[in-house]
Amino acid sequence: MISLPPHIRVHVALGYTDLRKGIDGLSVLVQETLRADPFSGHVFVFRGRRAGLIKLLYHDGNGMCLYAKRLDQGIFTWPVTQASPGEPATVLLTPARLSMLLEGLDWRAQAPARRILMAG
């Protein structure tokens, strides 16, 4: 499991990506398509066409890291939002929701805990 500080921004690329790309190819994709800095320390998440494989690109301050995860069964839950013209094609997640995504859980369906208004 990947441990990330809570202030890290996680960018999930909309649609699917050719996951034959490595660090260099995905870094160029972040710069040109997502219009972001791959060396910012943020995490960029990409999904393959079959939705059973994802790759995470992350610069940890010392170098670029590329993580891949393939599910044995099922597919990763992915946003179906379409990018607006002129806007980056990403959705932001919290590190907690990224953990759910990596476990193969539906991170969109989680409701916040019920708030208790009165004691007793």
LUMLORO-343502 format. One record per residue: residue in one letter; x, y, z of N, C-alpha, C in turn; chain. Coordinates in nm, 4 decimals, padded with zeros to 6 digits. Example, Ala and Ser with C-alpha at 12.3 -4.5 7.8 and 13.67 -1.06 7.14 Angstrom:
% LUMLORO-343502
+---------+----------+----------+----------+----------+----------+----------+----------+----------+----------+--------+
! residuo !   n_east !  n_north !     n_up !  ca_east ! ca_north !    ca_up !   c_east !  c_north !     c_up ! cadena !
+---------+----------+----------+----------+----------+----------+----------+----------+----------+----------+--------+
!       a !  01.3190 ! -00.5690 !  00.7800 !  01.2300 ! -00.4500 !  00.7800 !  01.3200 ! -00.3300 !  00.7800 !      A !
!       s !  01.2850 ! -00.2250 !  00.7080 !  01.3670 ! -00.1060 !  00.7140 !  01.2900 !  00.0030 !  00.7870 !      A !
+---------+----------+----------+----------+----------+----------+----------+----------+----------+----------+--------+
% end
This chain:
% LUMLORO-343502
+---------+----------+----------+----------+----------+----------+----------+----------+----------+----------+--------+
! residuo !   n_east !  n_north !     n_up !  ca_east ! ca_north !    ca_up !   c_east !  c_north !     c_up ! cadena !
+---------+----------+----------+----------+----------+----------+----------+----------+----------+----------+--------+
!       m !  00.0835 ! -00.1181 !  00.0000 !  00.0000 !  00.0000 !  00.0000 !  00.0875 !  00.1238 !  00.0000 !      A !
!       i !  00.0449 !  00.2256 ! -00.0680 !  00.1175 !  00.3502 ! -00.0784 !  00.0692 !  00.4443 !  00.0315 !      A !
!       s !  00.1624 !  00.5000 !  00.1065 !  00.1272 !  00.5936 !  00.2132 !  00.1551 !  00.7358 !  00.1642 !      A !
!       l !  00.0504 !  00.8185 !  00.1609 !  00.0635 !  00.9562 !  00.1140 !  00.0216 !  01.0531 !  00.2230 !      A !
!       p !  00.0889 !  01.1672 !  00.2320 !  00.0438 !  01.2696 !  00.3268 ! -00.0942 !  01.3205 !  00.2870 !      A !
!       p ! -00.1741 !  01.3685 !  00.3831 ! -00.3109 !  01.4114 !  00.3524 ! -00.3200 !  01.5342 !  00.2626 !      A !
!       h ! -00.2118 !  01.6133 !  00.2515 ! -00.2174 !  01.7349 !  00.1692 ! -00.1876 !  01.7092 !  00.0213 !      A !
!       i ! -00.1507 !  01.5876 ! -00.0138 ! -00.1185 !  01.5544 ! -00.1532 ! -00.2460 !  01.5567 ! -00.2368 !      A !
!       r ! -00.2377 !  01.6166 ! -00.3535 ! -00.3519 !  01.6175 ! -00.4462 ! -00.3394 !  01.4978 ! -00.5399 !      A !
!       v ! -00.4513 !  01.4316 ! -00.5621 ! -00.4559 !  01.3138 ! -00.6484 ! -00.5418 !  01.3492 ! -00.7694 !      A !
!       h ! -00.4817 !  01.3448 ! -00.8878 ! -00.5503 !  01.3768 ! -01.0125 ! -00.5803 !  01.2467 ! -01.0862 !      A !
!       v ! -00.7071 !  01.2178 ! -01.1080 ! -00.7491 !  01.0994 ! -01.1830 ! -00.7805 !  01.1438 ! -01.3250 !      A !
!       a ! -00.7059 !  01.0924 ! -01.4215 ! -00.7269 !  01.1283 ! -01.5615 ! -00.8561 !  01.0652 ! -01.6117 !      A !
!       l ! -00.9391 !  01.1442 ! -01.6748 ! -01.0661 !  01.0941 ! -01.7283 ! -01.0403 !  01.0098 ! -01.8526 !      A !
!       g ! -01.1294 !  00.9163 ! -01.8776 ! -01.1155 !  00.8298 ! -01.9952 ! -01.0109 !  00.7224 ! -01.9709 !      A !
!       y ! -00.9597 !  00.6668 ! -02.0787 ! -00.8571 !  00.5642 ! -02.0657 ! -00.7293 !  00.6104 ! -02.1348 !      A !
!       t ! -00.6201 !  00.5478 ! -02.0948 ! -00.4875 !  00.5840 ! -02.1426 ! -00.4188 !  00.4592 ! -02.1946 !      A !
!       d ! -00.3334 !  00.4764 ! -02.2939 ! -00.2508 !  00.3674 ! -02.3429 ! -00.1446 !  00.3397 ! -02.2369 !      A !
!       l ! -00.1612 !  00.2324 ! -02.1617 ! -00.0723 !  00.2043 ! -02.0503 !  00.0563 !  00.1344 ! -02.0920 !      A !
!       r !  00.0828 !  00.1277 ! -02.2211 !  00.2154 !  00.0834 ! -02.2649 !  00.3177 !  00.1925 ! -02.2380 !      A !
!       k !  00.2690 !  00.3149 ! -02.2102 !  00.3579 !  00.4270 ! -02.1801 !  00.4232 !  00.4063 ! -02.0443 !      A !
!       g !  00.5458 !  00.4526 ! -02.0352 !  00.6197 !  00.4461 ! -01.9100 !  00.6254 !  00.5827 ! -01.8441 !      A !
!       i !  00.7289 !  00.6038 ! -01.7649 !  00.7430 !  00.7290 ! -01.6914 !  00.7480 !  00.8489 ! -01.7851 !      A !
!       d !  00.8306 !  00.8413 ! -01.8877 !  00.8461 !  00.9555 ! -01.9779 !  00.7183 !  00.9855 ! -02.0546 !      A !
!       g !  00.6547 !  00.8831 ! -02.1085 !  00.5320 !  00.9029 ! -02.1857 !  00.4178 !  00.9574 ! -02.1013 !      A !
!       l !  00.4031 !  00.9068 ! -01.9795 !  00.2972 !  00.9562 ! -01.8915 !  00.3282 !  01.0978 ! -01.8417 !      A !
!       s !  00.4561 !  01.1300 ! -01.8217 !  00.4937 !  01.2662 ! -01.7822 !  00.4582 !  01.3668 ! -01.8906 !      A !
!       v !  00.4837 !  01.3303 ! -02.0150 !  00.4461 !  01.4173 ! -02.1271 !  00.2945 !  01.4320 ! -02.1335 !      A !
!       l !  00.2217 !  01.3248 ! -02.1103 !  00.0754 !  01.3294 ! -02.1088 !  00.0246 !  01.4237 ! -01.9998 !      A !
!       v !  00.0864 !  01.4200 ! -01.8830 !  00.0484 !  01.5107 ! -01.7738 !  00.0706 !  01.6555 ! -01.8161 !      A !
!       q !  00.1842 !  01.6832 ! -01.8781 !  00.2159 !  01.8205 ! -01.9194 !  00.1262 !  01.8697 ! -02.0318 !      A !
!       e !  00.1096 !  01.7890 ! -02.1359 !  00.0407 !  01.8364 ! -02.2559 ! -00.1115 !  01.8220 ! -02.2490 !      A !
!       t ! -00.1601 !  01.7113 ! -02.1985 ! -00.3047 !  01.6880 ! -02.1976 ! -00.3703 !  01.7392 ! -02.0699 !      A !
!       l ! -00.3108 !  01.7086 ! -01.9562 ! -00.3701 !  01.7485 ! -01.8287 ! -00.3265 !  01.8888 ! -01.7873 !      A !
!       r ! -00.2284 !  01.9430 ! -01.8551 ! -00.1742 !  02.0768 ! -01.8282 ! -00.1351 !  02.0940 ! -01.6817 !      A !
!       a ! -00.0554 !  01.9997 ! -01.6336 ! -00.0082 !  02.0029 ! -01.4961 !  00.1411 !  01.9736 ! -01.4949 !      A !
!       d !  00.2035 !  01.9978 ! -01.3819 !  00.3462 !  01.9746 ! -01.3652 !  00.3675 !  01.8366 ! -01.3039 !      A !
!       p !  00.4273 !  01.7423 ! -01.3783 !  00.4470 !  01.6087 ! -01.3217 !  00.5470 !  01.6065 ! -01.2061 !      A !
!       f !  00.6255 !  01.7127 ! -01.1881 !  00.7242 !  01.7205 ! -01.0811 !  00.6720 !  01.7958 ! -00.9590 !      A !
!       s !  00.5408 !  01.8196 ! -00.9535 !  00.4786 !  01.8976 ! -00.8465 !  00.4654 !  01.8210 ! -00.7154 !      A !
!       g !  00.4808 !  01.6903 ! -00.7182 !  00.4589 !  01.6087 ! -00.5993 !  00.3181 !  01.5550 ! -00.5903 !      A !
!       h !  00.2326 !  01.5927 ! -00.6851 !  00.0972 !  01.5396 ! -00.6889 !  00.0982 !  01.4020 ! -00.7526 !      A !
!       v ! -00.0064 !  01.3254 ! -00.7279 ! -00.0192 !  01.1912 ! -00.7840 ! -00.1128 !  01.1986 ! -00.9047 !      A !
!       f ! -00.0737 !  01.1353 ! -01.0141 ! -00.1551 !  01.1295 ! -01.1354 ! -00.1893 !  00.9834 ! -01.1616 !      A !
!       v ! -00.3193 !  00.9558 ! -01.1768 ! -00.3679 !  00.8183 ! -01.1899 ! -00.4264 !  00.8000 ! -01.3289 !      A !
!       f ! -00.3874 !  00.6900 ! -01.3953 ! -00.4325 !  00.6598 ! -01.5309 ! -00.4903 !  00.5191 ! -01.5340 !      A !
!       r ! -00.5923 !  00.4997 ! -01.6154 ! -00.6582 !  00.3694 ! -01.6287 ! -00.6416 !  00.3180 ! -01.7705 !      A !
!       g ! -00.6253 !  00.1877 ! -01.7837 ! -00.6190 !  00.1249 ! -01.9142 ! -00.7576 !  00.1046 ! -01.9726 !      A !
!       r ! -00.7623 !  00.0631 ! -02.0974 ! -00.8895 !  00.0452 ! -02.1677 ! -00.9786 ! -00.0583 ! -02.1005 !      A !
!       r ! -00.9212 ! -00.1659 ! -02.0514 ! -01.0011 ! -00.2738 ! -01.9913 ! -01.0403 ! -00.2452 ! -01.8464 !      A !
!       a ! -00.9897 ! -00.1409 ! -01.7867 ! -01.0251 ! -00.0941 ! -01.6525 ! -00.9801 ! -00.1872 ! -01.5405 !      A !
!       g ! -00.8989 ! -00.2847 ! -01.5697 ! -00.8474 ! -00.3723 ! -01.4659 ! -00.7051 ! -00.3381 ! -01.4271 !      A !
!       l ! -00.6467 ! -00.2368 ! -01.4929 ! -00.5092 ! -00.1958 ! -01.4675 ! -00.5039 ! -00.0445 ! -01.4551 !      A !
!       i ! -00.4343 !  00.0038 ! -01.3516 ! -00.4109 !  00.1468 ! -01.3383 ! -00.2623 !  00.1701 ! -01.3120 !      A !
!       k ! -00.2171 !  00.2904 ! -01.3459 ! -00.0806 !  00.3333 ! -01.3166 ! -00.0864 !  00.4681 ! -01.2466 !      A !
!       l !  00.0032 !  00.4842 ! -01.1485 !  00.0147 !  00.6083 ! -01.0729 !  00.1522 !  00.6669 ! -01.0983 !      A !
!       l !  00.1556 !  00.7940 ! -01.1308 !  00.2805 !  00.8662 ! -01.1542 !  00.2961 !  00.9675 ! -01.0415 !      A !
!       y !  00.4150 !  00.9701 ! -00.9789 !  00.4349 !  01.0517 ! -00.8602 !  00.5815 !  01.0900 ! -00.8502 !      A !
!       h !  00.6096 !  01.2176 ! -00.8254 !  00.7468 !  01.2619 ! -00.8017 !  00.7641 !  01.2805 ! -00.6514 !      A !
!       d !  00.8547 !  01.2033 ! -00.5914 !  00.8693 !  01.2049 ! -00.4455 !  00.9754 !  01.3026 ! -00.3947 !      A !
!       g !  01.0284 !  01.3851 ! -00.4823 !  01.1321 !  01.4803 ! -00.4438 !  01.2703 !  01.4331 ! -00.4830 !      A !
!       n !  01.2880 !  01.3027 ! -00.4984 !  01.4165 !  01.2462 ! -00.5402 !  01.4131 !  01.1959 ! -00.6833 !      A !
!       g !  01.2964 !  01.1609 ! -00.7298 !  01.2821 !  01.1066 ! -00.8641 !  01.1378 !  01.0698 ! -00.8922 !      A !
!       m !  01.1138 !  01.0340 ! -01.0159 !  00.9794 !  00.9988 ! -01.0598 !  00.9518 !  00.8526 ! -01.0261 !      A !
!       c !  00.8321 !  00.8261 ! -00.9715 !  00.7904 !  00.6900 ! -00.9362 !  00.6726 !  00.6507 ! -01.0245 !      A !
!       l !  00.6703 !  00.5267 ! -01.0655 !  00.5591 !  00.4736 ! -01.1438 !  00.5119 !  00.3454 ! -01.0763 !      A !
!       y !  00.3872 !  00.3479 ! -01.0312 !  00.3266 !  00.2313 ! -00.9673 !  00.2180 !  00.1771 ! -01.0587 !      A !
!       a !  00.2068 !  00.0454 ! -01.0619 !  00.1011 ! -00.0184 ! -01.1403 !  00.0275 ! -00.1166 ! -01.0513 !      A !
!       k ! -00.1037 ! -00.1282 ! -01.0738 ! -00.1833 ! -00.2277 ! -01.0024 ! -00.2825 ! -00.2886 ! -01.0987 !      A !
!       r ! -00.2872 ! -00.4208 ! -01.0970 ! -00.3829 ! -00.4955 ! -01.1776 ! -00.4700 ! -00.5770 ! -01.0831 !      A !
!       l ! -00.6014 ! -00.5652 ! -01.0998 ! -00.6939 ! -00.6429 ! -01.0180 ! -00.7026 ! -00.7855 ! -01.0713 !      A !
!       d ! -00.7113 ! -00.8809 ! -00.9801 ! -00.7298 ! -01.0207 ! -01.0200 ! -00.8680 ! -01.0412 ! -01.0794 !      A !
!       q ! -00.9676 ! -00.9736 ! -01.0205 ! -01.1058 ! -00.9837 ! -01.0686 ! -01.1679 ! -00.8457 ! -01.0632 !      A !
!       g ! -01.2610 ! -00.8201 ! -01.1527 ! -01.3332 ! -00.6942 ! -01.1515 ! -01.2582 ! -00.5811 ! -01.2198 !      A !
!       i ! -01.3135 ! -00.4617 ! -01.2055 ! -01.2550 ! -00.3436 ! -01.2675 ! -01.2483 ! -00.2303 ! -01.1655 !      A !
!       f ! -01.1651 ! -00.1325 ! -01.1940 ! -01.1555 ! -00.0148 ! -01.1088 ! -01.2724 !  00.0782 ! -01.1389 !      A !
!       t ! -01.3300 !  00.1354 ! -01.0320 ! -01.4362 !  00.2341 ! -01.0481 ! -01.3727 !  00.3628 ! -01.0979 !      A !
!       w ! -01.4280 !  00.4161 ! -01.2066 ! -01.3681 !  00.5329 ! -01.2703 ! -01.4724 !  00.6406 ! -01.2917 !      A !
!       p ! -01.4350 !  00.7686 ! -01.2811 ! -01.5321 !  00.8759 ! -01.3046 ! -01.5807 !  00.8757 ! -01.4489 !      A !
!       v ! -01.7074 !  00.9062 ! -01.4679 ! -01.7636 !  00.9111 ! -01.6030 ! -01.7840 !  01.0546 ! -01.6499 !      A !
!       t ! -01.7336 !  01.1493 ! -01.5734 ! -01.7459 !  01.2908 ! -01.6067 ! -01.6683 !  01.3218 ! -01.7333 !      A !
!       q ! -01.7273 !  01.4027 ! -01.8184 ! -01.6586 !  01.4492 ! -01.9388 ! -01.5905 !  01.5818 ! -01.9091 !      A !
!       a ! -01.4722 !  01.6004 ! -01.9633 ! -01.4003 !  01.7261 ! -01.9423 ! -01.4658 !  01.8374 ! -02.0223 !      A !
!       s ! -01.4745 !  01.9544 ! -01.9603 ! -01.5259 !  02.0720 ! -02.0301 ! -01.4178 !  02.1236 ! -02.1243 !      A !
!       p ! -01.4573 !  02.1810 ! -02.2382 ! -01.3567 !  02.2368 ! -02.3285 ! -01.2747 !  02.3439 ! -02.2572 !      A !
!       g ! -01.1442 !  02.3368 ! -02.2716 ! -01.0569 !  02.4335 ! -02.2086 ! -01.0186 !  02.3999 ! -02.0652 !      A !
!       e ! -01.0737 !  02.2914 ! -02.0090 ! -01.0431 !  02.2504 ! -01.8724 ! -00.9585 !  02.1231 ! -01.8741 !      A !
!       p ! -00.8726 !  02.1053 ! -01.7727 ! -00.7959 !  01.9808 ! -01.7634 ! -00.8891 !  01.8609 ! -01.7458 !      A !
!       a ! -00.8543 !  01.7491 ! -01.8036 ! -00.9389 !  01.6302 ! -01.8003 ! -00.9061 !  01.5434 ! -01.6796 !      A !
!       t ! -00.9245 !  01.6004 ! -01.5585 ! -00.8978 !  01.5255 ! -01.4360 ! -01.0079 !  01.5484 ! -01.3337 !      A !
!       v ! -01.0142 !  01.4555 ! -01.2393 ! -01.1000 !  01.4674 ! -01.1216 ! -01.0068 !  01.4571 ! -01.0021 !      A !
!       l ! -01.0266 !  01.5416 ! -00.9020 ! -00.9428 !  01.5371 ! -00.7828 ! -01.0007 !  01.4416 ! -00.6795 !      A !
!       l ! -00.9130 !  01.3612 ! -00.6191 ! -00.9502 !  01.2703 ! -00.5111 ! -00.8664 !  01.3020 ! -00.3881 !      A !
!       t ! -00.9165 !  01.2644 ! -00.2734 ! -00.8368 !  01.2716 ! -00.1514 ! -00.7498 !  01.1455 ! -00.1442 !      A !
!       p ! -00.6420 !  01.1490 ! -00.0663 ! -00.5629 !  01.0263 ! -00.0498 ! -00.6450 !  00.9092 !  00.0049 !      A !
!       a ! -00.7452 !  00.9370 !  00.0881 ! -00.8302 !  00.8297 !  00.1410 ! -00.9106 !  00.7637 !  00.0294 !      A !
!       r ! -00.9647 !  00.8440 ! -00.0607 ! -01.0403 !  00.7869 ! -00.1726 ! -00.9489 !  00.7146 ! -00.2707 !      A !
!       l ! -00.8244 !  00.7611 ! -00.2840 ! -00.7277 !  00.6876 ! -00.3659 ! -00.7040 !  00.5492 ! -00.3078 !      A !
!       s ! -00.6948 !  00.5400 ! -00.1760 ! -00.6776 !  00.4086 ! -00.1107 ! -00.7935 !  00.3164 ! -00.1440 !      A !
!       m ! -00.9145 !  00.3707 ! -00.1424 ! -01.0317 !  00.2895 ! -00.1776 ! -01.0251 !  00.2457 ! -00.3234 !      A !
!       l ! -00.9854 !  00.3376 ! -00.4109 ! -00.9722 !  00.3047 ! -00.5536 ! -00.8718 !  00.1925 ! -00.5731 !      A !
!       l ! -00.7573 !  00.2006 ! -00.5047 ! -00.6536 !  00.0980 ! -00.5187 ! -00.6977 ! -00.0375 ! -00.4653 !      A !
!       e ! -00.7907 ! -00.0379 ! -00.3714 ! -00.8426 ! -00.1642 ! -00.3184 ! -00.9534 ! -00.2222 ! -00.4058 !      A !
!       g ! -00.9911 ! -00.1508 ! -00.5112 ! -01.0971 ! -00.1985 ! -00.5983 ! -01.2361 ! -00.1666 ! -00.5479 !      A !
!       l ! -01.2470 ! -00.0772 ! -00.4486 ! -01.3767 ! -00.0401 ! -00.3927 ! -01.4382 !  00.0755 ! -00.4712 !      A !
!       d ! -01.5692 !  00.0886 ! -00.4605 ! -01.6379 !  00.2006 ! -00.5246 ! -01.6232 !  00.3222 ! -00.4348 !      A !
!       w ! -01.5275 !  00.4059 ! -00.4628 ! -01.4973 !  00.5229 ! -00.3808 ! -01.6037 !  00.6307 ! -00.3912 !      A !
!       r ! -01.6907 !  00.6243 ! -00.4922 ! -01.7940 !  00.7270 ! -00.5098 ! -01.9129 !  00.7055 ! -00.4169 !      A !
!       a ! -01.9374 !  00.5830 ! -00.3713 ! -02.0586 !  00.5502 ! -00.2966 ! -02.0457 !  00.5742 ! -00.1472 !      A !
!       q ! -01.9294 !  00.6100 ! -00.1001 ! -01.9099 !  00.6251 !  00.0434 ! -01.9734 !  00.7542 !  00.0928 !      A !
!       a ! -02.0632 !  00.7405 !  00.1887 ! -02.1295 !  00.8562 !  00.2498 ! -02.0548 !  00.8928 !  00.3777 !      A !
!       p ! -02.0533 !  01.0197 !  00.4139 ! -01.9897 !  01.0569 !  00.5390 ! -02.0610 !  00.9947 !  00.6583 !      A !
!       a ! -01.9880 !  00.9780 !  00.7667 ! -02.0473 !  00.9200 !  00.8879 ! -02.1614 !  01.0082 !  00.9370 !      A !
!       r ! -02.2622 !  00.9432 !  00.9948 ! -02.3773 !  01.0165 !  01.0479 ! -02.3343 !  01.1043 !  01.1637 !      A !
!       r ! -02.3759 !  01.2272 !  01.1621 ! -02.3388 !  01.3210 !  01.2672 ! -02.4446 !  01.3167 !  01.3782 !      A !
!       i ! -02.3988 !  01.2991 !  01.5010 ! -02.4888 !  01.2965 !  01.6158 ! -02.5117 !  01.4401 !  01.6612 !      A !
!       l ! -02.6372 !  01.4794 !  01.6711 ! -02.6711 !  01.6165 !  01.7049 ! -02.6981 !  01.6350 !  01.8528 !      A !
!       m ! -02.7394 !  01.5270 !  01.9233 ! -02.7712 !  01.5355 !  02.0664 ! -02.7084 !  01.4203 !  02.1405 !      A !
!       a ! -02.6644 !  01.4474 !  02.2594 ! -02.6146 !  01.3401 !  02.3448 ! -02.7313 !  01.2787 !  02.4214 !      A !
!       g ! -02.7251 !  01.1486 !  02.4422 ! -02.8255 !  01.0836 !  02.5260 ! -02.9429 !  01.0347 !  02.4592 !      A !
+---------+----------+----------+----------+----------+----------+----------+----------+----------+----------+--------+
% end
